[in-house]
Amino acid sequence: MNSPTSLSIKFWGTRGSIPCPGPDTIKYGGNTTCFEIFCGDKRVIIDAGTGIRLLGKKIMIEEKNLLDADLFFTHTHMDHIQGLPFFAPLYNPNSNVRLHAGHLAGDKYDLHGIIGTMLMKDPVFPVPSALIEKACSFNDYDCGHEFSLEGGITIKTGQLNHPNGACGYRIEFADKVIAICTDTEHFEDRIDENVVTLAKNADIMVYDSAYTNEEYQNFKGWGHSTWQEALKVAEAANVKQTLLFHHDPSHNDEKMDQIAKEVSSLRDGVRPAIEGEVITI
């Protein structure tokens, strides 16, 4: 039972780009992006990578597969939507799941079109999107929009630096803040003020840390950042706790342990996110 004023986040998927399950990724996780956030008893979901399948299984077993929630996408690259067709509550017509995306302004596709004509359509996928549409609504917004949800929840959005666009989220509830800043690439000549604004004085910031500084030299323009940049943002934004996120598929548990040890020696409250963990404020 959640406290009426608690704000919590659960990581159902921490990996970037592609799932990488196996004995070398057991500790930090192999599923792609999915967050479950509770503001009191109100649930907000962000992204639908492969981690959302396990969330759906939990809802199916413990909540009779009935869901009333808002699901926000940072963007619609495959690792952030590939779990959606396997999210069980969407096949219950009595569910009410409001899907939101803010990165598609001016694009030839809207969110409904991407899911219905690209993700869940033959010959790519055998189950048509019509089977989830009774449970879903599809909502496109302009990044920068501010949402006021029931229960005193405010969600602010901001543009991230990522190919094809992406939106970051700032969830405010009961004087507590969680900032989600993935997928984003830093600027080499300045700090990203959009990210700083999203994360200002946050209790928790989740930041894209796919690479080390050394690795980043080979991946400029791919839309991802480094744990070293996470430290800079955490300092500039006065973040209390920083969770490194979007773990690169090549980073096994041993590599992630090395990163965890190094960042902890440089700033308190910074560490890699772990699949399955819950953090409550």
Stockholm file with secondary structure:
# STOCKHOLM 1.0

chainA/1-281         MNSPTSLSIKFWGTRGSIPCPGPDTIKYGGNTTCFEIFCGDKRVIIDAGTGIRLLGKKIMIEEKNLLDADLFFTHTHMDHIQGLPFFAPLYNPNSNVRLHAGHLAGDKYDLHGIIGTMLMKDPVFPVPSALIEKACSFNDYDCGHEFSLEGGITIKTGQLNHPNGACGYRIEFADKVIAICTDTEHFEDRIDENVVTLAKNADIMVYDSAYTNEEYQNFKGWGHSTWQEALKVAEAANVKQTLLFHHDPSHNDEKMDQIAKEVSSLRDGVRPAIEGEVITI
#=GR chainA/1-281 SS CCCTTCEEEEEEECBCSSCCCSTTSTTTCCSBCEEEEEETTEEEEECCSTHHHHHHHHHHHHSTTCCEEEEEESCCSHHHHTTGGGCGGGGCTTCEEEEEECSCTTCSCCHHHHIIIIISSTTTCSSCGGGTTTTEEEEECCTTCEEEETTTEEEEEEEECCTTCEEEEEEEETTEEEEEECSCCCCSSSCCHHHHHHHTTCSEEEEECCBCHHHHTTCTTSSCCBHHHHHHHHHHHTCSEEEEESBCTTCCHHHHHHHHHHHHTTSTTEEECCTTCEEEC
#=GC SS_cons         CCCTTCEEEEEEECBCSSCCCSTTSTTTCCSBCEEEEEETTEEEEECCSTHHHHHHHHHHHHSTTCCEEEEEESCCSHHHHTTGGGCGGGGCTTCEEEEEECSCTTCSCCHHHHIIIIISSTTTCSSCGGGTTTTEEEEECCTTCEEEETTTEEEEEEEECCTTCEEEEEEEETTEEEEEECSCCCCSSSCCHHHHHHHTTCSEEEEECCBCHHHHTTCTTSSCCBHHHHHHHHHHHTCSEEEEESBCTTCCHHHHHHHHHHHHTTSTTEEECCTTCEEEC
//
